[in-house]
Amino acid sequence: MATEFTPIASFLGGTMIGLSAVLLMLFAGRIAGISGIAARLLPPYGDSRPTGRLAFVAGLILAPLAYAAVAGSLPAPTIAASPSVLVVAGLLVGFGSVWGQGCTSGHGVCGLARLSPRSMVATAVFMAVAIITVFLTRHIL
């Protein structure tokens, strides 16, 4: 399975993710971990003032629509997995985010930037598992 090399788009996307993480820390004193931001919109966490969290999640949903408005259409995603595999994968990612006390964005972007030992371990674990999973699914299974 070939992938497309997109260095400019990747650089710009990474720059925007890093800038948004810095701005959230600067102005709100919060880590830009998507799982934590989304989870705190729901009980039992429910803030009395969830405006920032709602704006963050709305941005995740509206960004592809803004892209489509500028580009004319959305790229057609290609997913080579069955719906049941996607459901199991989603549950495992959710479980991993809860068990690891954060997601890839919180640990991998913000935690590593703060030199957090816990984030270094979490990032090493999820990267190792991802590498093993890709190897197994592409070469063994």
C-alpha positions as YAML, in Angstrom:
chain: A
units: angstrom
residues:
- id: 1
  name: MET
  ca: [0.00, 0.00, 0.00]
- id: 2
  name: ALA
  ca: [1.68, 3.22, -1.15]
- id: 3
  name: THR
  ca: [1.30, 6.52, 0.65]
- id: 4
  name: GLU
  ca: [1.62, 9.99, -0.78]
- id: 5
  name: PHE
  ca: [4.59, 12.11, 0.31]
- id: 6
  name: THR
  ca: [3.32, 15.59, 1.21]
- id: 7
  name: PRO
  ca: [6.12, 17.53, 2.93]
- id: 8
  name: ILE
  ca: [4.62, 21.01, 2.53]
- id: 9
  name: ALA
  ca: [1.13, 20.07, 3.72]
- id: 10
  name: SER
  ca: [2.65, 18.03, 6.56]
- id: 11
  name: PHE
  ca: [4.89, 20.92, 7.61]
- id: 12
  name: LEU
  ca: [2.02, 23.41, 7.54]
- id: 13
  name: GLY
  ca: [-0.29, 21.05, 9.43]
- id: 14
  name: GLY
  ca: [2.34, 20.35, 12.09]
- id: 15
  name: THR
  ca: [3.06, 24.07, 12.41]
- id: 16
  name: MET
  ca: [-0.63, 24.84, 12.94]
- id: 17
  name: ILE
  ca: [-0.98, 22.06, 15.54]
- id: 18
  name: GLY
  ca: [2.09, 23.33, 17.41]
- id: 19
  name: LEU
  ca: [0.94, 26.95, 17.24]
- id: 20
  name: SER
  ca: [-2.54, 26.06, 18.50]
- id: 21
  name: ALA
  ca: [-1.02, 24.08, 21.39]
- id: 22
  name: VAL
  ca: [1.21, 27.02, 22.34]
- id: 23
  name: LEU
  ca: [-1.65, 29.52, 22.13]
- id: 24
  name: LEU
  ca: [-3.95, 27.33, 24.25]
- id: 25
  name: MET
  ca: [-1.23, 27.00, 26.90]
- id: 26
  name: LEU
  ca: [-0.42, 30.72, 26.74]
- id: 27
  name: PHE
  ca: [-3.95, 32.07, 26.96]
- id: 28
  name: ALA
  ca: [-5.80, 29.35, 28.88]
- id: 29
  name: GLY
  ca: [-3.04, 27.50, 30.73]
- id: 30
  name: ARG
  ca: [-4.37, 24.21, 29.30]
- id: 31
  name: ILE
  ca: [-2.80, 21.26, 27.50]
- id: 32
  name: ALA
  ca: [-4.18, 20.71, 23.98]
- id: 33
  name: GLY
  ca: [-5.14, 17.08, 24.48]
- id: 34
  name: ILE
  ca: [-8.20, 16.37, 22.39]
- id: 35
  name: SER
  ca: [-9.44, 13.45, 24.52]
- id: 36
  name: GLY
  ca: [-9.30, 15.55, 27.70]
- id: 37
  name: ILE
  ca: [-10.97, 18.56, 26.08]
- id: 38
  name: ALA
  ca: [-13.78, 16.44, 24.64]
- id: 39
  name: ALA
  ca: [-14.22, 14.37, 27.83]
- id: 40
  name: ARG
  ca: [-14.63, 17.46, 29.96]
- id: 41
  name: LEU
  ca: [-17.66, 18.48, 27.94]
- id: 42
  name: LEU
  ca: [-19.52, 15.46, 29.36]
- id: 43
  name: PRO
  ca: [-20.60, 14.54, 32.90]
- id: 44
  name: PRO
  ca: [-19.20, 14.15, 35.49]
- id: 45
  name: TYR
  ca: [-16.72, 16.85, 34.44]
- id: 46
  name: GLY
  ca: [-19.22, 19.25, 32.81]
- id: 47
  name: ASP
  ca: [-17.90, 22.79, 33.19]
- id: 48
  name: SER
  ca: [-20.22, 25.65, 33.99]
- id: 49
  name: ARG
  ca: [-18.33, 27.58, 31.26]
- id: 50
  name: PRO
  ca: [-17.41, 25.14, 28.47]
- id: 51
  name: THR
  ca: [-17.10, 27.84, 25.77]
- id: 52
  name: GLY
  ca: [-13.42, 27.22, 24.99]
- id: 53
  name: ARG
  ca: [-13.86, 23.46, 24.87]
- id: 54
  name: LEU
  ca: [-16.90, 23.76, 22.63]
- id: 55
  name: ALA
  ca: [-14.99, 26.11, 20.31]
- id: 56
  name: PHE
  ca: [-12.07, 23.64, 20.14]
- id: 57
  name: VAL
  ca: [-14.31, 20.68, 19.27]
- id: 58
  name: ALA
  ca: [-16.34, 22.80, 16.83]
- id: 59
  name: GLY
  ca: [-13.08, 23.73, 15.11]
- id: 60
  name: LEU
  ca: [-12.24, 20.05, 14.67]
- id: 61
  name: ILE
  ca: [-15.61, 19.51, 13.02]
- id: 62
  name: LEU
  ca: [-15.73, 22.71, 10.97]
- id: 63
  name: ALA
  ca: [-12.13, 22.68, 9.67]
- id: 64
  name: PRO
  ca: [-12.82, 20.06, 6.95]
- id: 65
  name: LEU
  ca: [-15.85, 22.07, 5.85]
- id: 66
  name: ALA
  ca: [-13.70, 25.20, 5.57]
- id: 67
  name: TYR
  ca: [-11.17, 23.19, 3.55]
- id: 68
  name: ALA
  ca: [-13.93, 21.98, 1.22]
- id: 69
  name: ALA
  ca: [-15.17, 25.54, 0.75]
- id: 70
  name: VAL
  ca: [-11.68, 26.67, -0.32]
- id: 71
  name: ALA
  ca: [-10.58, 23.58, -2.27]
- id: 72
  name: GLY
  ca: [-13.96, 22.79, -3.82]
- id: 73
  name: SER
  ca: [-14.26, 19.31, -2.32]
- id: 74
  name: LEU
  ca: [-12.98, 17.03, 0.39]
- id: 75
  name: PRO
  ca: [-10.39, 14.37, -0.40]
- id: 76
  name: ALA
  ca: [-11.99, 10.95, -0.72]
- id: 77
  name: PRO
  ca: [-10.79, 8.83, 2.21]
- id: 78
  name: THR
  ca: [-9.78, 5.25, 1.53]
- id: 79
  name: ILE
  ca: [-10.28, 2.91, 4.46]
- id: 80
  name: ALA
  ca: [-9.23, -0.67, 3.88]
- id: 81
  name: ALA
  ca: [-10.86, -2.02, 7.02]
- id: 82
  name: SER
  ca: [-14.31, -3.38, 7.71]
- id: 83
  name: PRO
  ca: [-16.75, -1.46, 9.91]
- id: 84
  name: SER
  ca: [-16.31, -4.04, 12.71]
- id: 85
  name: VAL
  ca: [-12.52, -3.55, 12.67]
- id: 86
  name: LEU
  ca: [-13.02, 0.24, 12.81]
- id: 87
  name: VAL
  ca: [-15.35, -0.09, 15.81]
- id: 88
  name: VAL
  ca: [-12.85, -2.30, 17.68]
- id: 89
  name: ALA
  ca: [-10.01, 0.06, 16.76]
- id: 90
  name: GLY
  ca: [-11.99, 3.05, 18.01]
- id: 91
  name: LEU
  ca: [-12.75, 1.32, 21.31]
- id: 92
  name: LEU
  ca: [-9.08, 0.39, 21.76]
- id: 93
  name: VAL
  ca: [-7.98, 3.97, 21.08]
- id: 94
  name: GLY
  ca: [-10.54, 5.26, 23.56]
- id: 95
  name: PHE
  ca: [-9.45, 2.71, 26.16]
- id: 96
  name: GLY
  ca: [-5.80, 3.63, 25.56]
- id: 97
  name: SER
  ca: [-6.53, 7.33, 25.97]
- id: 98
  name: VAL
  ca: [-8.23, 6.72, 29.32]
- id: 99
  name: TRP
  ca: [-5.66, 4.20, 30.55]
- id: 100
  name: GLY
  ca: [-2.74, 6.38, 29.43]
- id: 101
  name: GLN
  ca: [-4.36, 9.49, 30.95]
- id: 102
  name: GLY
  ca: [-4.21, 11.36, 27.65]
- id: 103
  name: CYS
  ca: [-4.10, 11.02, 23.91]
- id: 104
  name: THR
  ca: [-1.45, 11.33, 21.24]
- id: 105
  name: SER
  ca: [-1.94, 15.08, 20.97]
- id: 106
  name: GLY
  ca: [-1.69, 15.67, 24.71]
- id: 107
  name: HIS
  ca: [1.30, 13.41, 25.27]
- id: 108
  name: GLY
  ca: [2.99, 13.51, 21.87]
- id: 109
  name: VAL
  ca: [2.72, 17.21, 21.12]
- id: 110
  name: CYS
  ca: [2.35, 19.00, 24.44]
- id: 111
  name: GLY
  ca: [3.89, 16.49, 26.85]
- id: 112
  name: LEU
  ca: [7.07, 16.00, 24.85]
- id: 113
  name: ALA
  ca: [7.44, 19.76, 24.41]
- id: 114
  name: ARG
  ca: [7.31, 20.10, 28.22]
- id: 115
  name: LEU
  ca: [9.79, 17.21, 28.63]
- id: 116
  name: SER
  ca: [7.26, 15.30, 30.73]
- id: 117
  name: PRO
  ca: [8.66, 11.86, 31.67]
- id: 118
  name: ARG
  ca: [5.14, 10.38, 31.73]
- id: 119
  name: SER
  ca: [4.49, 11.69, 28.22]
- id: 120
  name: MET
  ca: [7.81, 10.35, 26.98]
- id: 121
  name: VAL
  ca: [6.89, 6.86, 28.18]
- id: 122
  name: ALA
  ca: [3.33, 7.12, 26.83]
- id: 123
  name: THR
  ca: [4.55, 8.33, 23.43]
- id: 124
  name: ALA
  ca: [7.19, 5.59, 23.23]
- id: 125
  name: VAL
  ca: [4.55, 2.96, 24.07]
- id: 126
  name: PHE
  ca: [1.93, 4.11, 21.56]
- id: 127
  name: MET
  ca: [4.52, 4.57, 18.81]
- id: 128
  name: ALA
  ca: [5.93, 1.07, 19.43]
- id: 129
  name: VAL
  ca: [2.44, -0.44, 19.39]
- id: 130
  name: ALA
  ca: [1.60, 1.45, 16.18]
- id: 131
  name: ILE
  ca: [4.79, 0.24, 14.47]
- id: 132
  name: ILE
  ca: [4.16, -3.36, 15.53]
- id: 133
  name: THR
  ca: [0.51, -3.16, 14.44]
- id: 134
  name: VAL
  ca: [1.38, -1.81, 10.99]
- id: 135
  name: PHE
  ca: [4.07, -4.45, 10.55]
- id: 136
  name: LEU
  ca: [1.75, -7.27, 11.59]
- id: 137
  name: THR
  ca: [-1.17, -6.11, 9.47]
- id: 138
  name: ARG
  ca: [0.94, -5.53, 6.36]
- id: 139
  name: HIS
  ca: [3.32, -8.47, 6.53]
- id: 140
  name: ILE
  ca: [1.98, -11.21, 8.80]
- id: 141
  name: LEU
  ca: [-1.82, -11.12, 8.99]
...
